[in-house]
Amino acid sequence: MKPRSFDYVRAKSLAEAMAALSRHGADARIIAGGQSLVPLLNMRMASPALLVDIGALAELNGISLAKDWLRIGALTRQAEAERSADVAKHAPLLAKALPHIGHVAIRNRGTIGGSIALADPAAELPACLLALGGEVEIAGAKGARTVKADDFFKDLYETALAPGEVLTAIRVPVHSNSMRVGFSELARRHGDFALAGLAACRRNGSVRLAFFGVGSTPMRAKKAEAALAKSALEEAVAALDSDLDPPDDIHASGKVKKHLAKTLLRRVATELQ
Ligand SMILES: Cc1cc2nc3c(=O)[nH]c(=O)nc-3n(C[C@H](O)[C@H](O)[C@H](O)COP(=O)(O)OP(=O)(O)OC[C@H]3O[C@@H](n4cnc5c(N)ncnc54)[C@H](O)[C@@H]3O)c2cc1C
């Protein structure tokens, strides 16, 4: 299929992008890497009147250290983050997760910000951001604001981004000796979206577990986190029975997904020691 016709603006500045977005309200859509949006347009699952291309906004690009945070600009390609020495050193959880996103061709175009803004419940990066206790930087007509990952993912493909707002960067706490991170996912073939996955972080005695592919958003498993913080692995695995309630989907039943989540927790727990 072909998309419905739409107008197109390639913004030259963040201000120009936000002005175009606010003029067209819910009829406008940002396009970044296009790896999710273009298929949605072609299948006519999205039919915006205007596409605002943010690809030329250099200020949304790049990876930098800011005090205790690693900041990754929204337009940074997933492949660039995957190759970054700063990401490998300061955000090893992201380095573990990035090679699992689709295929090289997808990661060459797909952006970090696009993945977080789309908030696919089976995506790797939203879960990593949540596991690390990261933050999202947002620009809008009323100025800039920062939202914690815990408050960003609201529901299925629904985030704290309001119409007209642009996700400008994400930031995650810089990795330290007191941190351990773990990542694993189960997919039918490498490169497919995961049937279930787990991104995890242990820091100063507390544990954050963010499962993906098992709910409408990346899901914290808080009872399992508390059990794992006292190194009670079997208690943590049992706690997933109440922490998670995965719905059936076309790939697996909720029961199978919960079984996979338990398997993932046993695997990832060894990385957190
Ligand atoms: C075959 C295939 C396999 C894939 N496999 C995986 C996978 O295994 N795991 C995975 O996580 N992803 C996967 N993806 C999706 C891929 O990671 C996308 O790159 C990503 O989801 C979206 O990033 P993008 O830059 O391409 O965004 P786009 O497609 O351009 O945009 C996606 C959405 O985010 C919005 N958006 C984009 N940037 C911003 C911004 N800065 N501020 C506000 N809103 C914004 C857009 O308006 C749109 O709604 C796959 C895609 C394909 C085609």
The ligand as a Tripos MOL2 file, in Angstrom:
@<TRIPOS>MOLECULE
LIG
   53    58     1     0     0
SMALL
NO_CHARGES

@<TRIPOS>ATOM
      1 C1         11.8940   -4.5960   10.3660 C.3       1 LIG1
      2 C2         11.9770   -3.7480   11.6310 C.ar      1 LIG1
      3 C3         12.3850   -4.3570   12.8030 C.ar      1 LIG1
      4 C4         12.4470   -3.6050   13.9800 C.ar      1 LIG1
      5 N1         12.8300   -4.2350   15.1250 N.ar      1 LIG1
      6 C5         12.8930   -3.5360   16.2660 C.ar      1 LIG1
      7 C6         13.2780   -4.1590   17.4860 C.ar      1 LIG1
      8 O1         13.5810   -5.3520   17.5460 O.2       1 LIG1
      9 N2         13.2990   -3.3970   18.6030 N.ar      1 LIG1
     10 C7         12.9650   -2.0570   18.5870 C.ar      1 LIG1
     11 O2         13.0000   -1.4190   19.6290 O.2       1 LIG1
     12 N3         12.6160   -1.4420   17.4560 N.ar      1 LIG1
     13 C8         12.5690   -2.1340   16.2900 C.ar      1 LIG1
     14 N4         12.2020   -1.5030   15.1520 N.ar      1 LIG1
     15 C9         11.8540   -0.0690   15.2130 C.3       1 LIG1
     16 C10        13.0980    0.8120   15.1660 C.3       1 LIG1
     17 O3         13.8620    0.6940   16.3350 O.3       1 LIG1
     18 C11        12.7430    2.3040   15.0130 C.3       1 LIG1
     19 O4         13.8910    2.9220   14.5940 O.3       1 LIG1
     20 C12        12.2680    3.0560   16.2250 C.3       1 LIG1
     21 O5         11.1670    2.4070   16.8290 O.3       1 LIG1
     22 C13        11.7750    4.4390   15.8520 C.3       1 LIG1
     23 O6         12.8430    5.3000   15.6100 O.3       1 LIG1
     24 P1         12.8420    6.2190   14.3410 P.3       1 LIG1
     25 O7         13.9170    7.2240   14.5300 O.co2     1 LIG1
     26 O8         12.8920    5.3860   13.1200 O.co2     1 LIG1
     27 O9         11.4330    6.9920   14.5030 O.3       1 LIG1
     28 P2         10.2820    7.3300   13.4420 P.3       1 LIG1
     29 O10         9.8370    6.0880   12.7700 O.co2     1 LIG1
     30 O11        10.6940    8.4770   12.5890 O.co2     1 LIG1
     31 O12         9.1560    7.8420   14.4680 O.3       1 LIG1
     32 C14         8.5240    6.9430   15.3490 C.3       1 LIG1
     33 C15         7.5220    7.7110   16.2070 C.3       1 LIG1
     34 O13         8.1870    8.5500   17.1410 O.3       1 LIG1
     35 C16         7.8620    9.9270   16.9230 C.3       1 LIG1
     36 N5          9.1260   10.6540   17.1090 N.ar      1 LIG1
     37 C17        10.3220   10.3630   16.5290 C.ar      1 LIG1
     38 N6         11.2880   11.1740   17.0110 N.ar      1 LIG1
     39 C18        10.6760   12.0140   17.9040 C.ar      1 LIG1
     40 C19        11.1480   13.0600   18.7490 C.ar      1 LIG1
     41 N7         12.4450   13.4150   18.7870 N.pl3     1 LIG1
     42 N8         10.2530   13.7020   19.5400 N.ar      1 LIG1
     43 C20         8.9390   13.3270   19.5430 C.ar      1 LIG1
     44 N9          8.4340   12.3340   18.7820 N.ar      1 LIG1
     45 C21         9.3010   11.6890   17.9650 C.ar      1 LIG1
     46 C22         7.2910   10.0030   15.5290 C.3       1 LIG1
     47 O14         6.3740   11.0590   15.3890 O.3       1 LIG1
     48 C23         6.6170    8.6470   15.4010 C.3       1 LIG1
     49 O15         5.3650    8.6790   16.0330 O.3       1 LIG1
     50 C24        12.1300   -2.2090   13.9660 C.ar      1 LIG1
     51 C25        11.7430   -1.6010   12.7610 C.ar      1 LIG1
     52 C26        11.6630   -2.3560   11.6000 C.ar      1 LIG1
     53 C27        11.2440   -1.6810   10.3330 C.3       1 LIG1
@<TRIPOS>BOND
     1     1     2 1
     2     2     3 ar
     3     2    52 ar
     4     3     4 ar
     5     4     5 ar
     6     4    50 ar
     7     5     6 ar
     8     6     7 ar
     9     6    13 1
    10     7     8 2
    11     7     9 ar
    12     9    10 ar
    13    10    11 2
    14    10    12 ar
    15    12    13 ar
    16    13    14 ar
    17    14    15 1
    18    14    50 ar
    19    15    16 1
    20    16    17 1
    21    16    18 1
    22    18    19 1
    23    18    20 1
    24    20    21 1
    25    20    22 1
    26    22    23 1
    27    23    24 1
    28    24    25 2
    29    24    26 1
    30    24    27 1
    31    27    28 1
    32    28    29 2
    33    28    30 1
    34    28    31 1
    35    31    32 1
    36    32    33 1
    37    33    34 1
    38    33    48 1
    39    34    35 1
    40    35    36 1
    41    35    46 1
    42    36    37 ar
    43    36    45 ar
    44    37    38 ar
    45    38    39 ar
    46    39    40 ar
    47    39    45 ar
    48    40    41 1
    49    40    42 ar
    50    42    43 ar
    51    43    44 ar
    52    44    45 ar
    53    46    47 1
    54    46    48 1
    55    48    49 1
    56    50    51 ar
    57    51    52 ar
    58    52    53 1
@<TRIPOS>SUBSTRUCTURE
     1 LIG1         1 GROUP 0 **** ****
